[in-house]
């Protein structure tokens, strides 16, 4: 069994427009292979956003259990690991936004950077992350570039002026 996370469009809607339900077990009759079939999940919450545009769509993030036939995929080139396709999946909990933010705050810096580049924050959340990570220039630059759309932040002469 694999415990992990799965992202959906709001209302637990899949990419294929199927609506799933909490605490129900789903079976895939397809060949379980990350690129061919099965239900996909990731053990790192932030990796689920790789497959959903959270900047233009509302999403649900769920804790899931996957079991039966399991196929693992690691995308070393892009730094995404522990992604799976499974034969059976059960959605055990839909995370609140506060739970997602609390999870992210405790991530190692390289994973937090990925989270911030893939998950749309509210203005208040942006301020929270800037306050918490004011001493982490790479995190601040990711926030500015990805969340605030300041595209020249990575230019060599750009000076970070952080307000605490």
For each residue, the residues with C-beta under 8 A, 3 or more apart:
1: 65 66 67
2: 41 43 65 66 67 70 84 86
3: 43 63 64 65 66
4: 41 42 43 63 64 66 82 84
5: 41 42 43 44 45 47 48 61 62 63 64 95
6: 39 40 41 42 48 61 62 64 89 91
7: 48 49 51 52 59 60 61 62
8: 11 12 13 14 20 52 59 60 61 62
9: 13 14 15 52 57 58 59 60
10: 13 57 58 59 60
11: 8 19 60
12: 8 19 20 21 22 60 62 91 94
13: 8 9 10 17 18 19 20
14: 8 9 17 18 19 20
15: 9 51
16:
17: 13 14
18: 13 14
19: 11 12 13 14
20: 8 12 13 14 24 26 91
21: 12 24 91
22: 12 62 91 92 93 94
23: 90 91 92
24: 20 21 90 91
25: 88 89 90
26: 20 39 88 89 90
27: 68 87 88
28: 32 37 38 39 86 87 88 89
29:
30: 36 37 38
31: 36 37 38
32: 28 36 37 38 68 69 70 71 85 86 87
33: 36 37 38 71 85
34: 38 40 71 72 73 83 84 85
35: 73
36: 30 31 32 33 85
37: 28 30 31 32 33 85
38: 28 30 31 32 33 34 69 71 85 86 87
39: 6 26 28 64 66 85 86 87 88 89
40: 6 34 51 83 84 85 86
41: 2 4 5 6 48 64 66 83 84 86 89
42: 4 5 6 45 47 48 80 82 83 84
43: 2 3 4 5 47 82 83 84
44: 5 47 48 81 82 111
45: 5 42 48 61 95 100 103 104 115
46: 49 104 107 111 112 114 115 118 119
47: 5 42 43 44 50 80 81 82 83 114
48: 5 6 7 41 42 44 45 51 52 61
49: 7 46 52 54 59 115 118 119
50: 47 80 118
51: 7 15 40 48
52: 7 8 9 48 49 57 59
53: 56 57
54: 49 57 59 118 119 120
55: 120
56: 53
57: 9 10 52 53 54
58: 9 10
59: 7 8 9 10 49 52 54
60: 7 8 9 10 11 12 94 95
61: 5 6 7 8 45 48 94 95 100
62: 5 6 7 8 12 22 91 92 93 94 95
63: 3 4 5 91 92 93 95
64: 3 4 5 6 39 41 89 90 91 92
65: 1 2 3 89 90 92
66: 1 2 3 4 39 41 70 84 86 87 88 89
67: 1 2 70 86 87 88
68: 27 32 86 87 88
69: 32 38 86 87
70: 2 32 66 67 84 85 86 87
71: 32 33 34 38 84 85 86
72: 34 82 83 84
73: 34 35 83 84 85
74: 80 81 82 83
75: 78 79 80 81 83
76: 79 81
77:
78: 75
79: 75 76 110 114
80: 42 47 50 74 75 83
81: 44 47 74 75 76
82: 4 42 43 44 47 72 74
83: 34 40 41 42 43 47 72 73 74 75 80
84: 2 4 34 40 41 42 43 66 70 71 72 73
85: 32 33 34 36 37 38 39 40 70 71 73
86: 2 28 32 38 39 40 41 66 67 68 69 70 71 89
87: 27 28 32 38 39 66 67 68 69 70
88: 25 26 27 28 39 66 67 68
89: 6 25 26 28 39 41 64 65 66 86
90: 23 24 25 26 64 65
91: 6 12 20 21 22 23 24 62 63 64 94
92: 22 23 62 63 64 65
93: 22 62 63
94: 12 22 60 61 62 91
95: 5 45 60 61 62 63 99 100 103
96: 99 100
97: 100 101
98: 101 102
99: 95 96 102 103
100: 45 61 95 96 97 103 104 119
101: 97 98 104 105 121 125 128
102: 98 99 105 106
103: 45 95 99 100 106 107
104: 45 46 100 101 107 112 115 116 119
105: 101 102 112 129 132
106: 102 103
107: 46 103 104 111 112 115
108: 111 112
109: 112 113 136 138 139
110: 79 113 114
111: 44 46 107 108 114 115
112: 46 104 105 107 108 109 115 116 133 139
113: 109 110 116 117 138 139 142
114: 46 47 79 110 111 117 118
115: 45 46 49 104 107 111 112 118 119
116: 104 112 113 119 121 129 139 142 143 146 147
117: 113 114 142 145 146
118: 46 49 50 54 114 115
119: 46 49 54 100 104 115 116
120: 54 55 147
121: 101 116 125 126 129 143 147
122: 125 126
123: 126 127
124: 127 128
125: 101 121 122 128 129
126: 121 122 123 129 130 143 147 148
127: 123 124 130 131
128: 101 124 125 131 132
129: 105 116 121 125 126 132 133 139 143
130: 126 127 133 134 140 143 162 163
131: 127 128 134 164
132: 105 128 129
133: 112 129 130 136 139 140 143
134: 130 131 140 162 164
135:
136: 109 133 139 140
137: 140 141 160
138: 109 113 141 142
139: 109 112 113 116 129 133 136 142 143
140: 130 133 134 136 137 143 144 160 162
141: 137 138 144 145 153 154 160
142: 113 116 117 138 139 145 146 147
143: 116 121 126 129 130 133 139 140 146 147 148
144: 140 141 147 148 150 153
145: 117 141 142 148 149 150 151 153 154
146: 116 117 142 143 149
147: 116 120 121 126 142 143 144
148: 126 143 144 145
149: 145 146
150: 144 145 153
151: 145
152: 155 158
153: 141 144 145 150 158
154: 141 145 158
155: 152 158
156:
157:
158: 152 153 154 155
159:
160: 137 140 141
161:
162: 130 134 140
163: 130
164: 131 134
